[in-house]
Amino acid sequence: MTNFRAYALAGAQYSIDLASQAKKKEDNLELLKINPHNYQFIIGGGTDFYLKYFKFGIELRSSFGIPDMLKRENTIYTDNIESLRSKMLWLCFTFE
């Protein structure tokens, strides 16, 4: 029991998409453009195992995007999509 630790985490995250085409002004209306800024809520938990020569950790995190990422341009492609939000699931292994 002394070589084990469990934890929970919750928080917020800001991310920016550097390859976003939202500001590009083209007449090509067939493209869906994604806004570069995203705010997410993160929740998860994990465990750490303290072994003889290293620490091994397993973490499961999930994030849920808050804003609608789709740039609305009033075309038939963007009008049919209700919302476009990011949802991610991470499984992380750490060796220290």
For each residue, the residues with C-beta under 8 A, 3 or more apart:
1: 4
2:
3: 49 50 51
4: 1 47 48 49 50
5: 47 48 50
6: 45 46 47 48
7: 45 46 47 48
8: 44 45
9: 42 43 44 45 46 61
10: 41 42 43 44
11: 41 42
12: 39 40 41 42
13: 39 40 41 42 63
14: 37 38 39 40
15: 37 38 40
16: 36 37 38
17: 20 34 35 36 37 38
18: 36
19:
20: 17 23 33 34 35 36
21: 24 31 33 34
22: 33 34 35 36 71
23: 20
24: 21 33
25:
26: 31
27:
28: 31
29: 73 75 77
30: 77
31: 21 26 28
32: 70 71 77 78 81
33: 20 21 22 24 70 71 73
34: 17 20 21 22 69 70 71 84
35: 17 20 22 38 67 68 69 70 71
36: 16 17 18 20 22
37: 14 15 16 17 67
38: 14 15 16 17 35 65 67 69 86
39: 12 13 14 65 66 67
40: 12 13 14 15 63 64 65 66 86 88
41: 10 11 12 13 63 64 66
42: 9 10 11 12 13 61 62 63
43: 9 10 61 62 63
44: 8 9 10 59 60 61 62 90
45: 6 7 8 9 59 60
46: 6 7 9 57 58 59 60 92
47: 4 5 6 7 57 58 59
48: 4 5 6 7 55 56 57
49: 3 4 55 56 57
50: 3 4 5 55
51: 3 54 55 56
52:
53:
54: 51 95 96
55: 48 49 50 51 94 95 96
56: 48 49 51 93 94 95
57: 46 47 48 49 92 93 94 95 96
58: 46 47 91 92 93
59: 44 45 46 47 90 91 92 93 94
60: 44 45 46 89 90 91 92
61: 9 42 43 44 89 90 92
62: 42 43 44 87 88 89 90
63: 13 40 41 42 43 86 87 88 90
64: 40 41 85 86 87
65: 38 39 40 69 85 86 87
66: 39 40 41 85
67: 35 37 38 39 85
68: 35 83 84 85
69: 34 35 38 65 84 85 86
70: 32 33 34 35 78 81 83 84
71: 22 32 33 34 35 78
72: 78
73: 29 33 78
74: 78 79
75: 29 78 79
76: 79 80
77: 29 30 32 80 81
78: 32 70 71 72 73 74 75 81
79: 74 75 76
80: 76 77
81: 32 70 77 78 84
82:
83: 68 70
84: 34 68 69 70 81
85: 64 65 66 67 68 69
86: 38 40 63 64 65 69
87: 62 63 64 65
88: 40 62 63
89: 60 61 62
90: 44 59 60 61 62 63
91: 58 59 60
92: 46 57 58 59 60 61
93: 56 57 58 59
94: 55 56 57 59
95: 54 55 56 57
96: 54 55 57
